[in-house]
Amino acid sequence: MIRIGTRKSKLALWQAYKVQEELKALGQASELILIESEGDIVLDTPLPLMGGKGVFTKALDDALVAGKIDIAVHSHKDIPTDLPEGIELCTVMERANPFDVLVVRKDTEFLNIEDYAGLIATSSNRRRSQWLDRYEKHSTCDIRGNVQTRIKKLRESNWDGAIFAAAGLQRLELDHEIAMVLDWMVPAPGQGAVAVVCREGDTATAAICSGFHHEETAFCTGIERDFLNRLNGGCSAPIGAYAKVEEGILKLQTIVMDPNAEIKIEVNLEKDAMLAHNLGIEAAEYALERGAKDIIDKLPKEKRLH
Protein backbone atom coordinates (compact mmCIF):
# COMPACT_ATOMS: atom_id res chain seq x y z
CA MET A 1 0.00 0.00 0.00
CA ILE A 2 1.55 3.28 -1.11
CA ARG A 3 0.58 6.25 1.06
CA ILE A 4 0.13 9.35 -1.12
CA GLY A 5 0.59 12.69 0.64
CA THR A 6 -1.42 15.60 -0.76
CA ARG A 7 -2.69 19.03 0.18
CA LYS A 8 -6.45 19.42 0.65
CA SER A 9 -7.27 21.89 -2.13
CA LYS A 10 -9.40 20.63 -5.03
CA LEU A 11 -6.52 21.06 -7.45
CA ALA A 12 -4.07 19.20 -5.21
CA LEU A 13 -6.62 16.41 -4.80
CA TRP A 14 -7.11 16.21 -8.57
CA GLN A 15 -3.38 15.67 -8.93
CA ALA A 16 -3.30 13.06 -6.15
CA TYR A 17 -6.27 11.17 -7.63
CA LYS A 18 -4.49 11.19 -10.99
CA VAL A 19 -1.44 9.55 -9.38
CA GLN A 20 -3.74 7.07 -7.63
CA GLU A 21 -5.33 6.16 -11.00
CA GLU A 22 -1.90 5.57 -12.52
CA LEU A 23 -0.90 3.35 -9.59
CA LYS A 24 -4.16 1.39 -9.86
CA ALA A 25 -3.49 0.82 -13.58
CA LEU A 26 -0.16 -0.71 -12.52
CA GLY A 27 -1.97 -2.97 -10.03
CA GLN A 28 -0.68 -1.02 -7.04
CA ALA A 29 -2.94 -0.28 -4.04
CA SER A 30 -2.71 3.20 -2.49
CA GLU A 31 -4.39 5.57 -0.06
CA LEU A 32 -4.49 9.36 0.23
CA ILE A 33 -3.13 11.12 3.31
CA LEU A 34 -4.38 14.71 3.53
CA ILE A 35 -1.91 17.27 4.90
CA GLU A 36 -2.42 21.00 5.37
CA SER A 37 0.40 23.30 4.27
CA GLU A 38 1.30 26.73 5.63
CA GLY A 39 0.58 28.16 2.19
CA ASP A 40 -3.03 26.95 2.46
CA ILE A 41 -3.52 28.30 5.99
CA VAL A 42 -1.91 31.76 5.77
CA LEU A 43 -3.63 33.71 3.00
CA ASP A 44 -2.85 37.32 3.91
CA THR A 45 0.94 37.31 3.39
CA PRO A 46 2.70 37.55 0.00
CA LEU A 47 4.43 34.29 -0.91
CA PRO A 48 8.02 35.67 -1.03
CA LEU A 49 7.69 36.82 2.60
CA MET A 50 6.57 33.35 3.67
CA GLY A 51 9.32 31.42 1.91
CA GLY A 52 8.15 31.35 -1.69
CA LYS A 53 6.26 28.43 -3.14
CA GLY A 54 8.07 26.07 -0.77
CA VAL A 55 5.34 26.87 1.76
CA PHE A 56 3.06 24.59 -0.29
CA THR A 57 5.48 21.66 -0.28
CA LYS A 58 7.23 21.76 3.11
CA ALA A 59 4.54 20.05 5.21
CA LEU A 60 4.34 17.18 2.71
CA ASP A 61 8.12 16.87 2.53
CA ASP A 62 8.35 16.80 6.34
CA ALA A 63 5.77 14.00 6.44
CA LEU A 64 7.73 12.11 3.78
CA VAL A 65 11.03 12.35 5.66
CA ALA A 66 9.25 11.31 8.88
CA GLY A 67 7.92 8.18 7.18
CA LYS A 68 4.24 9.16 7.50
CA ILE A 69 3.74 8.97 3.73
CA ASP A 70 5.59 7.18 0.90
CA ILE A 71 5.23 9.76 -1.88
CA ALA A 72 4.15 13.39 -2.11
CA VAL A 73 2.42 14.92 -5.14
CA HIS A 74 3.25 18.49 -6.11
CA SER A 75 2.68 20.96 -8.90
CA HIS A 76 6.12 20.84 -10.48
CA LYS A 77 6.46 24.63 -10.46
CA ASP A 78 5.96 24.71 -6.67
CA ILE A 79 8.98 22.53 -5.88
CA PRO A 80 11.89 24.55 -4.46
CA THR A 81 14.96 24.61 -6.70
CA ASP A 82 16.91 22.70 -4.03
CA LEU A 83 14.99 19.66 -2.85
CA PRO A 84 15.09 19.10 0.93
CA GLU A 85 17.64 16.60 2.21
CA GLY A 86 16.40 13.04 2.08
CA ILE A 87 13.94 13.61 -0.76
CA GLU A 88 14.28 12.87 -4.46
CA LEU A 89 12.20 13.53 -7.54
CA CYS A 90 11.06 10.14 -8.79
CA THR A 91 8.40 10.87 -11.43
CA VAL A 92 7.32 13.72 -13.68
CA MET A 93 3.95 13.21 -15.35
CA GLU A 94 3.05 14.36 -18.85
CA ARG A 95 2.65 18.10 -18.99
CA ALA A 96 -0.71 19.74 -19.63
CA ASN A 97 -1.13 23.29 -21.04
CA PRO A 98 1.94 25.18 -19.71
CA PHE A 99 0.64 28.71 -20.31
CA ASP A 100 -0.95 31.39 -18.15
CA VAL A 101 -4.47 32.63 -18.80
CA LEU A 102 -6.53 35.70 -17.97
CA VAL A 103 -9.82 35.45 -16.09
CA VAL A 104 -11.86 38.67 -16.20
CA ARG A 105 -14.52 40.20 -13.95
CA LYS A 106 -16.56 41.53 -16.89
CA ASP A 107 -14.90 41.24 -20.30
CA THR A 108 -11.60 41.88 -22.09
CA GLU A 109 -12.62 45.20 -23.64
CA PHE A 110 -10.47 47.12 -21.14
CA LEU A 111 -7.37 45.75 -22.90
CA ASN A 112 -8.28 47.72 -26.02
CA ILE A 113 -8.55 51.11 -24.27
CA GLU A 114 -5.21 52.83 -24.81
CA ASP A 115 -4.90 54.93 -21.63
CA TYR A 116 -7.03 52.75 -19.33
CA ALA A 117 -5.41 52.09 -15.93
CA GLY A 118 -6.28 48.41 -15.59
CA LEU A 119 -5.91 46.51 -12.33
CA ILE A 120 -4.81 42.86 -12.51
CA ALA A 121 -4.57 40.48 -9.56
CA THR A 122 -1.59 38.15 -9.26
CA SER A 123 0.74 37.07 -6.46
CA SER A 124 3.48 36.13 -8.94
CA ASN A 125 6.39 38.49 -9.61
CA ARG A 126 6.94 36.71 -12.93
CA ARG A 127 3.37 37.35 -14.11
CA ARG A 128 3.34 40.87 -12.70
CA SER A 129 6.51 41.98 -14.48
CA GLN A 130 5.54 40.51 -17.86
CA TRP A 131 2.03 41.99 -17.65
CA LEU A 132 3.32 45.48 -16.77
CA ASP A 133 5.86 45.26 -19.57
CA ARG A 134 3.02 44.72 -22.05
CA TYR A 135 0.45 47.04 -20.42
CA GLU A 136 2.42 49.98 -19.05
CA LYS A 137 -0.63 51.90 -17.77
CA HIS A 138 -1.86 48.97 -15.68
CA SER A 139 -1.06 48.07 -12.08
CA THR A 140 -1.29 44.83 -10.13
CA CYS A 141 -2.42 43.72 -6.68
CA ASP A 142 -1.70 40.61 -4.63
CA ILE A 143 -4.14 37.71 -4.53
CA ARG A 144 -3.90 34.46 -2.54
CA GLY A 145 -6.03 31.38 -2.05
CA ASN A 146 -6.96 28.29 -4.03
CA VAL A 147 -8.36 28.58 -7.57
CA GLN A 148 -12.01 28.80 -6.51
CA THR A 149 -11.24 31.36 -3.78
CA ARG A 150 -9.32 33.57 -6.21
CA ILE A 151 -12.13 33.49 -8.77
CA LYS A 152 -14.61 34.43 -6.02
CA LYS A 153 -12.35 37.30 -4.89
CA LEU A 154 -12.18 38.54 -8.48
CA ARG A 155 -15.97 38.48 -8.83
CA GLU A 156 -16.37 40.51 -5.63
CA SER A 157 -13.61 43.04 -6.42
CA ASN A 158 -13.02 46.12 -8.54
CA TRP A 159 -10.19 44.32 -10.39
CA ASP A 160 -10.36 43.94 -14.15
CA GLY A 161 -8.87 40.46 -14.18
CA ALA A 162 -6.63 37.89 -12.54
CA ILE A 163 -3.95 35.60 -13.96
CA PHE A 164 -4.09 31.83 -13.47
CA ALA A 165 -2.28 28.76 -14.81
CA ALA A 166 -4.26 27.22 -17.67
CA ALA A 167 -3.63 23.68 -16.43
CA GLY A 168 -5.19 24.36 -13.03
CA LEU A 169 -8.42 25.73 -14.49
CA GLN A 170 -8.67 22.94 -17.05
CA ARG A 171 -8.10 20.21 -14.44
CA LEU A 172 -10.94 21.67 -12.36
CA GLU A 173 -13.19 21.87 -15.45
CA LEU A 174 -13.21 25.65 -15.26
CA ASP A 175 -12.21 26.18 -18.90
CA HIS A 176 -15.25 28.47 -19.30
CA GLU A 177 -13.56 31.00 -17.00
CA ILE A 178 -10.65 31.47 -19.43
CA ALA A 179 -11.06 34.77 -21.28
CA MET A 180 -7.65 34.73 -22.97
CA VAL A 181 -4.62 32.45 -23.20
CA LEU A 182 -1.48 34.49 -22.48
CA ASP A 183 0.80 32.55 -24.81
CA TRP A 184 3.12 35.58 -25.01
CA MET A 185 3.89 35.25 -21.29
CA VAL A 186 6.82 32.92 -20.53
CA PRO A 187 5.57 30.35 -17.98
CA ALA A 188 7.20 29.36 -14.70
CA PRO A 189 9.71 26.50 -14.93
CA GLY A 190 7.76 23.25 -14.68
CA GLN A 191 4.33 24.88 -15.09
CA GLY A 192 1.62 22.45 -16.19
CA ALA A 193 3.46 19.33 -14.97
CA VAL A 194 2.80 17.20 -11.90
CA ALA A 195 5.79 15.85 -9.95
CA VAL A 196 6.03 12.98 -7.49
CA VAL A 197 8.76 12.86 -4.85
CA CYS A 198 9.79 9.98 -2.61
CA ARG A 199 12.33 9.32 0.13
CA GLU A 200 15.91 9.12 -1.03
CA GLY A 201 16.93 5.48 -1.33
CA ASP A 202 13.35 4.15 -1.55
CA THR A 203 14.12 2.34 -4.79
CA ALA A 204 11.04 0.11 -4.62
CA THR A 205 8.58 3.02 -4.58
CA ALA A 206 10.59 4.94 -7.18
CA ALA A 207 10.55 1.90 -9.47
CA ILE A 208 6.76 1.59 -9.20
CA CYS A 209 6.23 5.29 -9.92
CA SER A 210 8.54 5.12 -12.94
CA GLY A 211 5.64 3.34 -14.64
CA PHE A 212 3.94 6.69 -15.27
CA HIS A 213 7.04 8.85 -15.74
CA HIS A 214 6.96 10.98 -18.93
CA GLU A 215 10.49 11.25 -20.28
CA GLU A 216 10.03 14.26 -22.58
CA THR A 217 8.25 16.32 -19.92
CA ALA A 218 10.98 15.43 -17.41
CA PHE A 219 13.66 16.43 -19.93
CA CYS A 220 12.05 19.79 -20.73
CA THR A 221 11.15 20.73 -17.16
CA GLY A 222 14.63 19.68 -16.04
CA ILE A 223 16.17 22.16 -18.49
CA GLU A 224 13.80 24.88 -17.26
CA ARG A 225 14.75 24.20 -13.64
CA ASP A 226 18.45 24.18 -14.56
CA PHE A 227 17.95 27.74 -15.79
CA LEU A 228 16.27 28.77 -12.54
CA ASN A 229 18.85 26.91 -10.43
CA ARG A 230 21.85 28.47 -12.15
CA LEU A 231 20.38 31.94 -11.62
CA ASN A 232 19.80 31.07 -7.94
CA GLY A 233 16.45 32.80 -8.39
CA GLY A 234 14.11 30.98 -6.03
CA CYS A 235 10.50 30.14 -6.78
CA SER A 236 9.26 33.74 -6.39
CA ALA A 237 11.78 35.45 -8.67
CA PRO A 238 10.44 37.04 -11.88
CA ILE A 239 11.95 34.29 -14.01
CA GLY A 240 10.23 32.38 -16.79
CA ALA A 241 11.48 29.37 -18.74
CA TYR A 242 9.72 27.12 -21.23
CA ALA A 243 11.32 24.26 -23.16
CA LYS A 244 9.67 22.12 -25.82
CA VAL A 245 10.84 19.57 -28.37
CA GLU A 246 9.74 20.06 -31.97
CA GLU A 247 10.95 17.72 -34.72
CA GLY A 248 13.97 16.73 -32.69
CA ILE A 249 14.92 20.30 -31.81
CA LEU A 250 14.83 21.54 -28.20
CA LYS A 251 13.55 25.12 -28.15
CA LEU A 252 14.10 27.08 -24.94
CA GLN A 253 12.48 30.44 -24.24
CA THR A 254 13.53 32.32 -21.09
CA ILE A 255 13.00 35.69 -19.45
CA VAL A 256 14.34 37.48 -16.37
CA MET A 257 12.73 40.77 -15.33
CA ASP A 258 12.70 43.09 -12.37
CA PRO A 259 9.25 43.16 -10.69
CA ASN A 260 8.46 46.66 -12.00
CA ALA A 261 9.21 45.70 -15.61
CA GLU A 262 12.00 48.26 -15.96
CA ILE A 263 14.63 45.71 -17.03
CA LYS A 264 14.04 42.69 -19.28
CA ILE A 265 16.54 40.02 -20.26
CA GLU A 266 15.36 37.47 -22.82
CA VAL A 267 17.39 34.47 -23.97
CA ASN A 268 16.00 32.06 -26.58
CA LEU A 269 18.10 29.08 -27.68
CA GLU A 270 17.63 26.07 -29.95
CA LYS A 271 19.66 22.88 -30.18
CA ASP A 272 19.38 19.29 -31.33
CA ALA A 273 17.48 17.66 -28.45
CA MET A 274 20.08 14.87 -28.25
CA LEU A 275 22.74 17.49 -27.45
CA ALA A 276 20.64 19.93 -25.41
CA HIS A 277 21.00 18.64 -21.84
CA ASN A 278 22.92 21.73 -20.72
CA LEU A 279 20.81 24.28 -22.59
CA GLY A 280 19.22 25.65 -19.41
CA ILE A 281 22.62 26.37 -17.91
CA GLU A 282 23.84 27.91 -21.19
CA ALA A 283 20.81 30.21 -21.28
CA ALA A 284 21.40 31.20 -17.66
CA GLU A 285 25.04 32.07 -18.41
CA TYR A 286 23.89 34.36 -21.23
CA ALA A 287 21.34 35.97 -18.89
CA LEU A 288 23.99 36.48 -16.19
CA GLU A 289 26.30 38.13 -18.73
CA ARG A 290 23.46 40.56 -19.51
CA GLY A 291 22.89 41.54 -15.87
CA ALA A 292 20.45 38.95 -14.46
CA LYS A 293 22.40 38.70 -11.18
CA ASP A 294 21.84 42.42 -10.49
CA ILE A 295 18.07 41.93 -10.87
CA ILE A 296 17.97 38.89 -8.58
CA ASP A 297 20.28 40.43 -5.95
CA LYS A 298 17.92 43.40 -5.59
CA LEU A 299 14.86 41.24 -4.92
CA PRO A 300 13.63 40.97 -1.31
CA LYS A 301 15.06 37.76 0.09
CA GLU A 302 12.62 34.90 0.53
CA LYS A 303 12.17 33.75 4.08
CA ARG A 304 14.18 30.58 4.66
CA LEU A 305 12.13 27.48 5.41
CA HIS A 306 13.60 25.08 7.97
C-alpha positions as CSV (number, residue, x, y, z in Angstrom):
1,M,0.0,0.0,0.0
2,I,1.5,3.3,-1.1
3,R,0.6,6.3,1.1
4,I,0.1,9.4,-1.1
5,G,0.6,12.7,0.6
6,T,-1.4,15.6,-0.8
7,R,-2.7,19.0,0.2
8,K,-6.5,19.4,0.7
9,S,-7.3,21.9,-2.1
10,K,-9.4,20.6,-5.0
11,L,-6.5,21.1,-7.5
12,A,-4.1,19.2,-5.2
13,L,-6.6,16.4,-4.8
14,W,-7.1,16.2,-8.6
15,Q,-3.4,15.7,-8.9
16,A,-3.3,13.1,-6.2
17,Y,-6.3,11.2,-7.6
18,K,-4.5,11.2,-11.0
19,V,-1.4,9.5,-9.4
20,Q,-3.7,7.1,-7.6
21,E,-5.3,6.2,-11.0
22,E,-1.9,5.6,-12.5
23,L,-0.9,3.4,-9.6
24,K,-4.2,1.4,-9.9
25,A,-3.5,0.8,-13.6
26,L,-0.2,-0.7,-12.5
27,G,-2.0,-3.0,-10.0
28,Q,-0.7,-1.0,-7.0
29,A,-2.9,-0.3,-4.0
30,S,-2.7,3.2,-2.5
31,E,-4.4,5.6,-0.1
32,L,-4.5,9.4,0.2
33,I,-3.1,11.1,3.3
34,L,-4.4,14.7,3.5
35,I,-1.9,17.3,4.9
36,E,-2.4,21.0,5.4
37,S,0.4,23.3,4.3
38,E,1.3,26.7,5.6
39,G,0.6,28.2,2.2
40,D,-3.0,26.9,2.5
41,I,-3.5,28.3,6.0
42,V,-1.9,31.8,5.8
43,L,-3.6,33.7,3.0
44,D,-2.9,37.3,3.9
45,T,0.9,37.3,3.4
46,P,2.7,37.6,0.0
47,L,4.4,34.3,-0.9
48,P,8.0,35.7,-1.0
49,L,7.7,36.8,2.6
50,M,6.6,33.3,3.7
51,G,9.3,31.4,1.9
52,G,8.2,31.3,-1.7
53,K,6.3,28.4,-3.1
54,G,8.1,26.1,-0.8
55,V,5.3,26.9,1.8
56,F,3.1,24.6,-0.3
57,T,5.5,21.7,-0.3
58,K,7.2,21.8,3.1
59,A,4.5,20.0,5.2
60,L,4.3,17.2,2.7
61,D,8.1,16.9,2.5
62,D,8.3,16.8,6.3
63,A,5.8,14.0,6.4
64,L,7.7,12.1,3.8
65,V,11.0,12.3,5.7
66,A,9.2,11.3,8.9
67,G,7.9,8.2,7.2
68,K,4.2,9.2,7.5
69,I,3.7,9.0,3.7
70,D,5.6,7.2,0.9
71,I,5.2,9.8,-1.9
72,A,4.2,13.4,-2.1
73,V,2.4,14.9,-5.1
74,H,3.3,18.5,-6.1
75,S,2.7,21.0,-8.9
76,H,6.1,20.8,-10.5
77,K,6.5,24.6,-10.5
78,D,6.0,24.7,-6.7
79,I,9.0,22.5,-5.9
80,P,11.9,24.5,-4.5
81,T,15.0,24.6,-6.7
82,D,16.9,22.7,-4.0
83,L,15.0,19.7,-2.9
84,P,15.1,19.1,0.9
85,E,17.6,16.6,2.2
86,G,16.4,13.0,2.1
87,I,13.9,13.6,-0.8
88,E,14.3,12.9,-4.5
89,L,12.2,13.5,-7.5
90,C,11.1,10.1,-8.8
91,T,8.4,10.9,-11.4
92,V,7.3,13.7,-13.7
93,M,3.9,13.2,-15.3
94,E,3.1,14.4,-18.9
95,R,2.7,18.1,-19.0
96,A,-0.7,19.7,-19.6
97,N,-1.1,23.3,-21.0
98,P,1.9,25.2,-19.7
99,F,0.6,28.7,-20.3
100,D,-0.9,31.4,-18.2
101,V,-4.5,32.6,-18.8
102,L,-6.5,35.7,-18.0
103,V,-9.8,35.4,-16.1
104,V,-11.9,38.7,-16.2
105,R,-14.5,40.2,-13.9
106,K,-16.6,41.5,-16.9
107,D,-14.9,41.2,-20.3
108,T,-11.6,41.9,-22.1
109,E,-12.6,45.2,-23.6
110,F,-10.5,47.1,-21.1
111,L,-7.4,45.8,-22.9
112,N,-8.3,47.7,-26.0
113,I,-8.5,51.1,-24.3
114,E,-5.2,52.8,-24.8
115,D,-4.9,54.9,-21.6
116,Y,-7.0,52.8,-19.3
117,A,-5.4,52.1,-15.9
118,G,-6.3,48.4,-15.6
119,L,-5.9,46.5,-12.3
120,I,-4.8,42.9,-12.5
121,A,-4.6,40.5,-9.6
122,T,-1.6,38.1,-9.3
123,S,0.7,37.1,-6.5
124,S,3.5,36.1,-8.9
125,N,6.4,38.5,-9.6
126,R,6.9,36.7,-12.9
127,R,3.4,37.3,-14.1
128,R,3.3,40.9,-12.7
129,S,6.5,42.0,-14.5
130,Q,5.5,40.5,-17.9
131,W,2.0,42.0,-17.6
132,L,3.3,45.5,-16.8
133,D,5.9,45.3,-19.6
134,R,3.0,44.7,-22.1
135,Y,0.4,47.0,-20.4
136,E,2.4,50.0,-19.0
137,K,-0.6,51.9,-17.8
138,H,-1.9,49.0,-15.7
139,S,-1.1,48.1,-12.1
140,T,-1.3,44.8,-10.1
141,C,-2.4,43.7,-6.7
142,D,-1.7,40.6,-4.6
143,I,-4.1,37.7,-4.5
144,R,-3.9,34.5,-2.5
145,G,-6.0,31.4,-2.0
146,N,-7.0,28.3,-4.0
147,V,-8.4,28.6,-7.6
148,Q,-12.0,28.8,-6.5
149,T,-11.2,31.4,-3.8
150,R,-9.3,33.6,-6.2
151,I,-12.1,33.5,-8.8
152,K,-14.6,34.4,-6.0
153,K,-12.4,37.3,-4.9
154,L,-12.2,38.5,-8.5
155,R,-16.0,38.5,-8.8
156,E,-16.4,40.5,-5.6
157,S,-13.6,43.0,-6.4
158,N,-13.0,46.1,-8.5
159,W,-10.2,44.3,-10.4
160,D,-10.4,43.9,-14.1
161,G,-8.9,40.5,-14.2
162,A,-6.6,37.9,-12.5
163,I,-4.0,35.6,-14.0
164,F,-4.1,31.8,-13.5
165,A,-2.3,28.8,-14.8
166,A,-4.3,27.2,-17.7
167,A,-3.6,23.7,-16.4
168,G,-5.2,24.4,-13.0
169,L,-8.4,25.7,-14.5
170,Q,-8.7,22.9,-17.0
171,R,-8.1,20.2,-14.4
172,L,-10.9,21.7,-12.4
173,E,-13.2,21.9,-15.5
174,L,-13.2,25.7,-15.3
175,D,-12.2,26.2,-18.9
176,H,-15.2,28.5,-19.3
177,E,-13.6,31.0,-17.0
178,I,-10.6,31.5,-19.4
179,A,-11.1,34.8,-21.3
180,M,-7.7,34.7,-23.0
181,V,-4.6,32.4,-23.2
182,L,-1.5,34.5,-22.5
183,D,0.8,32.5,-24.8
184,W,3.1,35.6,-25.0
185,M,3.9,35.3,-21.3
186,V,6.8,32.9,-20.5
187,P,5.6,30.4,-18.0
188,A,7.2,29.4,-14.7
189,P,9.7,26.5,-14.9
190,G,7.8,23.2,-14.7
191,Q,4.3,24.9,-15.1
192,G,1.6,22.4,-16.2
193,A,3.5,19.3,-15.0
194,V,2.8,17.2,-11.9
195,A,5.8,15.9,-10.0
196,V,6.0,13.0,-7.5
197,V,8.8,12.9,-4.8
198,C,9.8,10.0,-2.6
199,R,12.3,9.3,0.1
200,E,15.9,9.1,-1.0
201,G,16.9,5.5,-1.3
202,D,13.4,4.2,-1.6
203,T,14.1,2.3,-4.8
204,A,11.0,0.1,-4.6
205,T,8.6,3.0,-4.6
206,A,10.6,4.9,-7.2
207,A,10.5,1.9,-9.5
208,I,6.8,1.6,-9.2
209,C,6.2,5.3,-9.9
210,S,8.5,5.1,-12.9
211,G,5.6,3.3,-14.6
212,F,3.9,6.7,-15.3
213,H,7.0,8.8,-15.7
214,H,7.0,11.0,-18.9
215,E,10.5,11.3,-20.3
216,E,10.0,14.3,-22.6
217,T,8.2,16.3,-19.9
218,A,11.0,15.4,-17.4
219,F,13.7,16.4,-19.9
220,C,12.1,19.8,-20.7
221,T,11.1,20.7,-17.2
222,G,14.6,19.7,-16.0
223,I,16.2,22.2,-18.5
224,E,13.8,24.9,-17.3
225,R,14.8,24.2,-13.6
226,D,18.5,24.2,-14.6
227,F,18.0,27.7,-15.8
228,L,16.3,28.8,-12.5
229,N,18.9,26.9,-10.4
230,R,21.9,28.5,-12.2
231,L,20.4,31.9,-11.6
232,N,19.8,31.1,-7.9
233,G,16.5,32.8,-8.4
234,G,14.1,31.0,-6.0
235,C,10.5,30.1,-6.8
236,S,9.3,33.7,-6.4
237,A,11.8,35.5,-8.7
238,P,10.4,37.0,-11.9
239,I,12.0,34.3,-14.0
240,G,10.2,32.4,-16.8
241,A,11.5,29.4,-18.7
242,Y,9.7,27.1,-21.2
243,A,11.3,24.3,-23.2
244,K,9.7,22.1,-25.8
245,V,10.8,19.6,-28.4
246,E,9.7,20.1,-32.0
247,E,11.0,17.7,-34.7
248,G,14.0,16.7,-32.7
249,I,14.9,20.3,-31.8
250,L,14.8,21.5,-28.2
251,K,13.5,25.1,-28.2
252,L,14.1,27.1,-24.9
253,Q,12.5,30.4,-24.2
254,T,13.5,32.3,-21.1
255,I,13.0,35.7,-19.4
256,V,14.3,37.5,-16.4
257,M,12.7,40.8,-15.3
258,D,12.7,43.1,-12.4
259,P,9.2,43.2,-10.7
260,N,8.5,46.7,-12.0
261,A,9.2,45.7,-15.6
262,E,12.0,48.3,-16.0
263,I,14.6,45.7,-17.0
264,K,14.0,42.7,-19.3
265,I,16.5,40.0,-20.3
266,E,15.4,37.5,-22.8
267,V,17.4,34.5,-24.0
268,N,16.0,32.1,-26.6
269,L,18.1,29.1,-27.7
270,E,17.6,26.1,-29.9
271,K,19.7,22.9,-30.2
272,D,19.4,19.3,-31.3
273,A,17.5,17.7,-28.5
274,M,20.1,14.9,-28.2
275,L,22.7,17.5,-27.4
276,A,20.6,19.9,-25.4
277,H,21.0,18.6,-21.8
278,N,22.9,21.7,-20.7
279,L,20.8,24.3,-22.6
280,G,19.2,25.7,-19.4
281,I,22.6,26.4,-17.9
282,E,23.8,27.9,-21.2
283,A,20.8,30.2,-21.3
284,A,21.4,31.2,-17.7
285,E,25.0,32.1,-18.4
286,Y,23.9,34.4,-21.2
287,A,21.3,36.0,-18.9
288,L,24.0,36.5,-16.2
289,E,26.3,38.1,-18.7
290,R,23.5,40.6,-19.5
291,G,22.9,41.5,-15.9
292,A,20.5,39.0,-14.5
293,K,22.4,38.7,-11.2
294,D,21.8,42.4,-10.5
295,I,18.1,41.9,-10.9
296,I,18.0,38.9,-8.6
297,D,20.3,40.4,-5.9
298,K,17.9,43.4,-5.6
299,L,14.9,41.2,-4.9
300,P,13.6,41.0,-1.3
301,K,15.1,37.8,0.1
302,E,12.6,34.9,0.5
303,K,12.2,33.7,4.1
304,R,14.2,30.6,4.7
305,L,12.1,27.5,5.4
306,H,13.6,25.1,8.0
